[in-house]
Amino acid sequence: MKLMKTLAWAMATTTLVASAAAAADIAVIGGSNDDAFWNKIKKGIDDARPAVEANGGTVNYLRLVNYDNFAPDVVQLIRTAISQDVDGLVIPNWVPEAEDPAIKDAIAAGITVILMNAGGADKAHELGAINYIGNEEYPAGVAGGEYFAKHGQKNVLCVNTLPGATNTEARCKGVADAITAGGGKSTQLPLPTTSFGDATAVAEAIKAELLKDETIDGVITISAGDADSAAIGISQSGRADKVSLASFDMNEAGLARIKAGTQTFAIDQQPYLQGFLSVSVLASAIDFGTSLPTFPVLTGPGIVDASNIEATLVGVEKGAR
């Protein structure tokens, strides 16, 4: 009996030690607190957190303060995660030339990495990340450009408040390529990163472009917040009845405009799923050795317009869309 008790104690102790060793301590790097898009990702992270904690792990969300010093600040957050000796890292690969060396250092340190939101499958393979979860940005841009072309727009302005970032550049390029194939054209309006979230600066810049070129009949922004600013700029230009507004991503104001008919569409990449799936898949890989045969795991693109606005609004009420 004593031997059985000793063996039982030893087995229990071994199980606890193994469980503790397997527990996933995860860092997630994301956008600023005042970025509504990233707050949807945060909800996904928060909803995945209880399962990680139930298995003895932790989730630490490292957010940019703002986008004024974008690339260096992202790299510093990666270095912070490495210094915290985390087991896993979820990271958007926004600026590869700046981030790649730091991500490689994280992987060399034994950290399991998932790319999320920006970077794509090819970059994940290149760096050695176990997966990419998010949108493929160029196809998303193509979807937007095709929608414009199908509905008669010929000259679309792609407003980029994060110029140089791979995901936003790919979005505008996709729009341009698709609308060009449809017989129209698209030009990019690159604005300083300090204008991201600055409604006045974005609205004024768009207004000026519309007044300068009266053939512009479509405006698409790289974020939902910028679409709010674009709506103001379009209205102030006096051309609201001639310019079709669209956005990558969406917020409640944009969805209200779609319902009211003052915004044509939004390109949805389901940010909630990006946060939820990235943390869940990474924690499961670390804790249990699981892997997905699907690579990448795509959460978009999808078009939200008048045809499916009501169903989308149901998710908004729950804070996930």
C-alpha positions in Angstrom: 0.0 0.0 0.0 2.8 2.4 0.9 4.5 1.6 -2.4 1.3 2.3 -4.3 0.9 5.6 -2.5 4.5 6.5 -3.3 3.9 5.6 -7.0 0.7 7.6 -7.1 2.4 10.6 -5.5 5.3 10.4 -8.0 2.9 10.1 -10.9 0.9 13.1 -9.7 4.0 15.1 -9.2 5.3 14.2 -12.6 2.0 15.2 -14.2 2.0 18.5 -12.4 5.6 19.2 -13.5 4.8 18.2 -17.1 1.7 20.3 -17.0 3.6 23.3 -15.7 6.3 22.9 -18.3 3.8 22.8 -21.1 1.8 25.8 -20.0 1.8 28.5 -22.7 2.9 31.9 -21.7 2.0 34.0 -24.8 2.7 37.6 -25.8 0.5 39.2 -28.4 1.6 42.4 -30.1 -1.1 44.7 -31.5 -2.3 48.2 -32.4 -3.0 51.2 -30.2 -5.7 51.4 -27.6 -7.6 54.1 -29.6 -7.7 51.9 -32.8 -11.2 50.5 -32.9 -10.1 47.7 -35.3 -7.6 46.4 -32.8 -10.2 46.5 -30.0 -12.1 43.8 -31.9 -8.9 41.7 -32.0 -8.6 42.3 -28.3 -12.0 40.9 -27.7 -11.0 37.7 -29.5 -7.8 37.6 -27.4 -9.8 38.1 -24.2 -12.3 35.4 -25.1 -9.4 32.9 -25.8 -7.6 33.9 -22.6 -9.7 31.7 -20.1 -8.7 28.5 -21.9 -5.0 29.4 -21.8 -5.2 30.3 -18.1 -7.2 27.1 -17.4 -4.2 25.1 -18.7 -1.8 27.1 -16.5 -0.7 29.7 -19.1 -0.8 33.5 -19.5 -1.6 35.9 -22.2 0.2 39.3 -22.2 -1.1 41.9 -24.7 1.6 44.4 -25.7 0.0 47.3 -27.5 1.6 50.2 -29.4 1.0 53.6 -27.7 0.5 55.3 -31.1 1.7 55.0 -34.7 4.1 58.0 -34.8 7.3 55.9 -34.5 5.7 52.8 -36.0 8.4 50.3 -37.1 10.9 51.0 -34.3 8.2 50.7 -31.7 7.0 47.4 -33.0 10.5 46.0 -33.0 10.9 47.2 -29.4 7.7 45.3 -28.4 9.2 42.1 -30.0 12.4 42.6 -28.0 10.3 43.1 -24.9 8.5 39.8 -25.5 11.8 38.0 -26.0 13.1 39.5 -22.7 10.0 38.2 -20.9 11.0 34.7 -21.9 7.6 33.9 -23.3 6.8 30.5 -24.9 4.7 31.9 -27.8 4.4 35.2 -29.8 1.6 36.4 -31.9 2.8 39.2 -34.2 1.6 41.2 -37.2 4.4 41.4 -39.8 3.6 45.0 -40.7 7.1 46.2 -41.7 9.2 43.1 -42.7 12.5 44.9 -43.2 12.4 46.2 -39.6 10.6 43.2 -37.9 12.1 40.2 -39.6 15.4 40.2 -37.7 13.6 40.5 -34.4 11.1 37.8 -35.2 14.0 35.5 -36.3 15.7 36.2 -33.0 12.5 35.2 -31.2 12.3 31.9 -33.0 16.0 31.3 -32.4 15.3 31.8 -28.7 12.8 28.9 -28.8 9.7 31.0 -29.0 6.9 29.6 -31.1 5.5 32.3 -33.5 2.3 32.8 -35.3 1.9 35.7 -37.7 -1.4 37.4 -37.4 -3.2 40.1 -39.3 -0.3 41.1 -41.6 2.5 39.2 -43.4 0.7 36.4 -45.1 1.5 32.7 -45.6 4.7 33.2 -47.7 6.3 35.4 -45.0 5.2 32.9 -42.3 6.9 30.1 -44.2 10.0 32.2 -44.7 10.4 33.2 -41.1 9.5 29.8 -39.6 6.2 30.8 -38.0 3.9 27.9 -37.5 1.0 29.6 -39.3 -0.5 32.8 -40.5 -4.0 33.8 -39.3 -5.7 36.7 -41.0 -6.4 38.3 -44.3 -4.4 38.1 -47.5 -4.2 41.8 -48.2 -3.7 41.9 -51.9 -6.8 39.6 -52.6 -8.8 41.8 -50.3 -7.8 44.9 -52.3 -8.7 43.0 -55.5 -12.1 42.2 -54.1 -12.6 45.9 -53.4 -11.5 47.0 -56.8 -13.7 44.5 -58.5 -16.7 45.7 -56.5 -16.0 49.3 -57.6 -15.6 48.2 -61.2 -18.8 46.2 -61.2 -20.8 49.1 -59.8 -19.4 51.6 -62.4 -16.7 53.5 -60.6 -13.8 54.6 -62.9 -11.5 56.7 -60.8 -10.9 55.5 -57.2 -8.7 57.2 -54.6 -7.1 54.8 -52.1 -6.3 56.7 -48.9 -3.3 55.3 -47.0 -2.5 56.7 -43.6 0.1 54.1 -42.9 2.2 54.3 -46.1 5.1 51.9 -46.3 3.3 49.2 -44.3 3.2 46.0 -46.4 -0.5 45.3 -45.6 -1.8 48.8 -46.5 0.4 49.0 -49.6 -0.9 45.6 -50.8 -4.5 46.7 -50.2 -4.2 49.8 -52.4 -2.3 47.8 -55.1 -5.0 45.2 -55.2 -7.7 47.9 -55.6 -5.6 49.5 -58.4 -5.0 46.3 -60.3 -8.6 45.1 -60.2 -10.2 48.4 -61.2 -7.6 48.9 -64.0 -8.6 45.4 -65.3 -12.1 46.6 -65.2 -11.4 49.7 -67.4 -10.9 52.3 -64.6 -8.0 53.5 -62.6 -6.9 54.1 -59.0 -4.3 56.3 -57.4 -3.0 56.2 -53.8 -3.1 59.2 -51.5 -0.3 58.5 -49.0 -0.7 60.6 -45.8 1.8 60.9 -42.9 1.3 58.2 -40.2 0.6 61.0 -37.7 -2.6 61.6 -39.6 -3.9 58.1 -38.7 -6.8 58.8 -36.3 -6.7 62.6 -37.0 -10.1 63.1 -38.4 -9.5 66.7 -39.4 -6.2 66.0 -41.3 -7.7 63.1 -43.2 -10.9 64.8 -44.0 -9.1 67.9 -45.3 -6.7 65.9 -47.4 -9.6 64.0 -49.1 -11.6 67.1 -49.6 -8.7 68.8 -51.3 -8.2 65.8 -53.7 -11.9 65.7 -54.6 -11.9 69.4 -55.4 -8.7 69.1 -57.4 -9.9 66.2 -59.5 -13.7 66.1 -60.1 -13.4 62.8 -62.0 -12.8 60.9 -58.7 -15.9 58.8 -58.2 -14.7 56.4 -55.5 -12.8 56.7 -52.2 -11.6 53.7 -50.2 -9.7 54.0 -46.9 -7.3 51.5 -45.3 -9.2 51.6 -42.0 -12.7 52.1 -40.7 -11.7 55.1 -38.6 -10.3 56.8 -41.7 -13.7 56.1 -43.5 -15.4 58.2 -40.8 -13.0 61.1 -41.7 -13.5 60.4 -45.5 -17.3 60.7 -45.1 -16.7 64.2 -43.6 -14.3 65.2 -46.4 -16.6 63.9 -49.1 -19.5 65.8 -47.6 -17.5 69.0 -47.3 -16.5 68.7 -51.0 -20.1 68.9 -52.0 -19.8 65.7 -54.0 -21.5 63.2 -51.7 -24.0 62.2 -54.5 -21.2 61.4 -56.9 -18.5 59.7 -54.8 -18.9 56.1 -53.6 -17.2 55.5 -50.2 -15.8 52.2 -49.1 -13.4 51.0 -46.4 -11.2 48.2 -45.4 -12.5 47.0 -42.1 -15.6 48.4 -40.5 -16.9 50.0 -37.3 -20.4 50.9 -36.1 -20.4 54.3 -37.8 -19.4 52.8 -41.1 -22.1 50.0 -40.8 -24.7 52.7 -40.0 -23.6 54.5 -43.2 -24.0 51.3 -45.2 -27.5 50.8 -43.8 -28.4 54.4 -44.6 -26.9 54.2 -48.1 -24.1 56.8 -47.6 -21.3 54.2 -47.7 -21.3 51.6 -50.4 -19.4 48.7 -48.8 -16.7 47.6 -46.3 -14.1 44.8 -46.8 -14.3 42.6 -43.7 -11.4 40.5 -42.4 -13.1 39.5 -39.1 -10.6 40.8 -36.6 -12.3 39.0 -33.7 -11.4 35.7 -35.3 -7.8 36.8 -35.8 -7.4 37.4 -32.1 -9.3 34.4 -30.9 -7.8 31.9 -33.3 -4.2 33.1 -33.1 -4.1 32.7 -29.3 -6.1 29.5 -29.3 -4.1 27.8 -32.0 -0.7 28.9 -30.5 -1.6 27.8 -27.0 -2.8 24.5 -28.2 0.4 23.9 -30.2 2.5 24.7 -27.2 0.4 22.8 -24.6 -0.6 19.8 -26.6 1.6 19.6 -29.7 -1.3 20.1 -32.0 -1.0 21.5 -35.5 -3.4 22.5 -38.3 -3.3 21.1 -41.8 -4.7 24.4 -43.0 -2.0 27.0 -43.8 -2.8 29.8 -43.8 -6.0 30.2 -41.8 -7.8 33.0 -43.7 -10.4 35.1 -42.0 -11.3 37.3 -45.0 -11.9 39.0 -47.2 -15.7 39.4 -47.2 -17.8 42.2 -48.6 -20.4 43.8 -46.3 -22.9 45.9 -48.2 -26.7 46.5 -48.2 -27.3 42.9 -49.0 -26.0 41.5 -45.7 -25.9 44.5 -43.4 -28.6 43.3 -41.0 -26.8 40.0 -40.3 -23.6 41.8 -39.6 -25.2 44.2 -37.2 -26.1 41.2 -35.0 -22.4 40.6 -34.4 -21.9 44.3 -33.7 -24.3 44.2 -30.8 -22.1 41.6 -29.2 -18.9 43.6 -29.7 -17.3 41.1 -32.2 -17.9 42.8 -35.6 
